[in-house]
Amino acid sequence: MKTPYKWKSNLAEVIQNYISLKQHTGMKFETQERYLRHFDSFYFNNGFDGATLTKELVNDFIYDKNERPCSHRNKELVMRDFAVYLSDRGYHTYIAEVRTELPRCKFIPYILSDDEVRRFFTTIDGYPKSYLQARFSYRTTVDPVLFRFLYSTGVRISEALNLVLDDMDIDSGIATIRAAKNGKDRLIPLSDSMTKRIATFVDEFHRFSDSRMFLFPGCHNGVMGQMDKSTAYTHFRDYLLMADIPHTAIGPRIHSFRHGFAVKCLKGWVLSDNDLTVMLPYLAAYMGHSDFRATQYYLSLTSDLYPEIVKRVEAEFGYVIPEWEAVYDES
């Protein structure tokens, strides 16, 4: 069992109040809490007391020579926001500057072509059934629906595998993603074809299931339960191999469906002359992004994959397509 952290400094109470405030707004705030625990230890171990944060103190904590620039930037963000919180409550504090620039993310994820998508799902639908699989695996029944759900909605694999039957409103064609990566629920509207497929799947496969059963379950020693992400990924690799789709260092991965969904949305909006400044907030909310950095990443990715689009919108929307200056992990 993990030993709870023991707060030490004179600022311990106000730090904990700040963390509690953030968490009550719906944020997980786990990474930020970890940095604030480090700050609490730093403050205490270096003999500081009182409630004044000087520039020298804050910068000594942020710019540890043994840490990478990404840690420096994360600390800048955490300490800046914490300082604003303190300042609003009458504390004398230096508000940290966010000045560490990170290199532009050069990773371009694998986007499946239309032909690869067709071959992938043809392979899933034609996957051989056997008596043993029928007893110890639901893959030939669950996988065709699960992977179409991922492809058509762009949700994370963890979000799909956490869905229970109660989260699926078949009448309205809406799935509820609960307490996802950023600690917030969101609604996912489904296409008519996807809704009909899930309705058939639920009626046939889940006819006797409890409402709290996982929508896309796995089989563990003959017992139905939540499918592991590793199991889903193993199945995914099987289908790639059978569909003659090479798996390289950049993928494809299951997350490629999410990348492809976002890029197709943006490409379609641009080609339809939709105003990206209006559409981007919708995409951010739909994808479950905590801020616009992740959405900007997809916008930059779209411009990299379809340079002809940039030419069409540069004059009108050039300020929307940013230079990506942060390393981003949107898993």
N, C-alpha and C positions, 0 to 999 in steps of 0.2 A: 504493500500500500504506500502510495506517495505521501511523504511527510509534508504537511501544510507549511507554507512559508510563514516565518515569524517576523512581523514588521518591527523595525528597530528605531527609526529616526524620529525626530520631533515633528516631522511632516507626515508620519504614518497615518494619522487619523484623517487628515485632509486628502491624502492620496487615495485612501480607501473610499472616502465619500465620493470622490471624483469618479473612481472606477464604478462604484455602485450606480451613480447617476447615468453613466454611459450605458451600462448594462440594462438599466430600467427603460431606456429608450429603444431597446430591441437589438442593440449591438452585442456581439459576442465579446469583443474587446479583449481577446485572449493574448494576442501578440503585444498589444499596448500595455496590458497588465504586466506582462513579463518584463518589459523594458522599465516600467515604473518600479517593479520590485528591485531591479538592478540599481535604479537610482536611489531607492531607499537605503540599500546596502552601501552604496558609494557615499552617500551623504553621512551615514552613521560612522562608517569605517574611517573616514577622513576627518572626523572630529568636528563636523559642522553642527551648529545648533541654531536655534531661532527659526525665523520664518522668512528670511530674505534670500532670494536667489540672485546672485551676482552674475555678471557676464562671464567672469573667469571661472566660477564654479560650474555653470551650465556647460560652457565649452569644454572644460576638462572632462566632464562626464561624456559628452557627445563624441568628441574626437579622440577616442582611444586608438593609439597607434597600432595596436594589435588586431584591430577590427577592420573589416572591409568597408568600402564606401557605401554599400547598400545599408549596412548597419548604421553608419553615420547619418544617412538620409532618414532612415526610420526613426532614429532618436530625435533628429531635428523636428520631425512632424509631431512626435509624441510630446516633446518638451515645449514646443510652441503652443500646442493646444492646452496643455496643462498650465502653462504660464498665463494664458488668457483667462482660464478658469480662476486661478489665484488672484489675478489682477482685478477681476470683477468682484471679488470678495474682500478687497482692501489690502491685499498683500503687496509688498514692494518686491517686484520681480523683473528680471531681464527676460524679454520675450525673444526666444531663439529665432535666428534667421534660417530659412530653408535655402541653402546655397550649394549643397552637394549635387552635382550633376552626374547622372548615371549614363552609361553608353546606351545608344538606341538598340533595342532588342532586335537581333538579326535572325532570330528563329522564325522561319516561315512554315507553318504547319501544313500537313498534307491535306489537300482538298480532293476528295474523290470525284472523278469525272462522271458524267451521266452514264457512260458505258460501264464503268466500274460499279456504280450503284446498281445498275440493272443486273450485272453478273453476280453481284453479292447477294441480292435478294432471290435471284433464281436458284443460287446454291442453297440458301437457307430453306427455301420451299421444297427443294428436292433432296434434302438431307435424308439419308437412309434410316428407316425405322427398324427397330429390332425388339424382340421380347424383353431383353435385359434393359434396354433403354426405357421401355414403357414402365418397367418396375422401379428403376432406380434413377431415372432422369425425365424431366418434363421438357427438355430442350426442343423437341420437334413440335411441341404445342406452344410453348412460351416464347421461344426465340423469334419466330416470325413476327409476333406482335411487338415484343420488346424492342427489337432493332428498328422496326418501322416507326415505333413511337419516338425513339431517339432521333431518327432521321427527320421526322416531320415536325418535331417540336423544338429541337435544339437544347433540351434539358441535359443536365449533367447525369452521368450514369448513376451516381449515388442518389440523386433525387428520384430517378425512375425506380430504383430498387427499394426505396423507402416508401413508395406509394402503397397504401392499403385500399381495399375496396371502397371504404367510406370516403376516400379522397376523390373518387371518380363519380361525377354527376353525368350519367349517360344521357339523360333527358336534355340537358343543356349543352352537352359536349364540352365540359370544362373539367380539368384536373386541378386539384389544389396541391401545390408544393408547400409542405409545411417545414418551418424552421430549417431552411436551407443553409447554404454556405455562410450567408451574411445574417443569419438569425431571423429572417423575415419570411412570412408566408406570401405566396403570390398565386394568381390564377392563370392557368394555361388553357386558352381556347384551342380546341382540336378541329381539324378539317372534318367535313362530313364523312369522307371515306374512312378516316382513322376512327371516328366515333362509331361508325357501323361495325368496323372490324373488332373494336374493343367490346362492343355490345354483344356480338356473337361469341367472342372469346369468354366473356364473363358468364354468359348464359350456358355455354357448353362445359367450360373447364371449371368454373367456380360455382356450379349449381348448388353444391352443398357446403360451400365455404362460409365461414364466419365473416362478418363485415369488417373485422380487423385483420383479416388475412392479407398478406402482401399480394398486390396485383400481379407482379411478375415473380413468382416464388421459385425457389430451388428445391432440390430433394436431398435430404441428409439422412442416410441410412433408412431410406424408405419413408421418411417423415417430411411433410411439406413445411417449409420455413423460408426465411429470407435468403435470397440468392447472394452469394459473395461476389464482390467486384472481380476478384481473381477468376472465378468461374466464368463470369460473363466475358472476361478478356480472353480466356482460353478458348471459349467457343468462337469468339470473334476471329482469333488467329486461325482456327480450323477453317472457317468459311473463306477467309482470304486465300489460304493455300489452295483450297478446292476450286476457287474462282479464278485462280492464276493471277492474283493481284500481289505483286511483290511487297514485302514488308521490309522497309529500310530503317535507317537511324531516325528519320523524320516521320515515320509512320507508314501507312495509316494506323491510327489508334481509334479507340471508341470515341474519344473526344473530337476526332475529325468530323463526326456528324455535327457536333455543336459549332465548330469553326465554319463548316460548310453552310449551315443554316444561316448564321449571321451574315456571311459574305453574300449569300444569295439574296437575302433581304435588302442589303445595302445596294447591291448591283441593280436589283429590280427597281428600287426607288429612284436611283439616279437615272436609269433609262426611261423611267416613266415621268421624269421631270418633277418629282416630289421634292419639297424643300427639306433638305437634310437637317436643318436647324430645328425643324418641327418634329421630324421623325426620330431623331437620335434619342430623345428622352423616352419615347415609347419602346425602342429597342432595349435601352438600358433597363427599364422596368421589367420588360418581358424576360430578359436573360437573367435577371436577378443580380445585376451588378450593383455594388455598394456605392460606386461613383462612376464618373464618365471615363476614367482611365482605361477600363477594360473595353468600353464601347469605342473609344478612340483607337484602341489597338486594332479592332476589327475594321475600322474605317481605313486605317493605314494599310492593313493587310489587303483590303479590297483594291486600293490604289496600286499596290505592288503587283497583284495578280492580273489586274485589268487596267494597264496604263492608259488605254484609250479612253477610259472613263474620266480620268483626271483631266485630259484635254477638253472634254466636254463641259466640265463643271468648274475648272480652275478659276475662270474669270468671276463667276458668281459666288462660288463656295470655297475659294482657296483658303480662306481663314479657318474653315471648319476642319480641313485635313491637317492634322498636327504632325510635327516631327516627334516621333516617339522617343522619349528621353529616359524611360525607366524600364528596368527589367520587369517583365510581367508574367505571372504564373496564374492562369485562369482556370486551373483544374477544379 
